């Protein structure tokens, strides 16, 4: 017998995991557009590290 998730919006969303997936996607896009490796400063910019520190 197979168990299937019930239909009707009972799925749980992990907002932290979704945010991490979005940031990983942004890093992948930035890395693919760069001609060379991303610098630590570039990575911080993509991840908006400075914004988090100021906030």
Buried (B, 14 or more C-beta within 10 A) or exposed (E): EEEEEEEEEEEEEEEEEEEEEEEEEEBEEBBEEEEEEBEEEBBBBBBEEEEEEEE
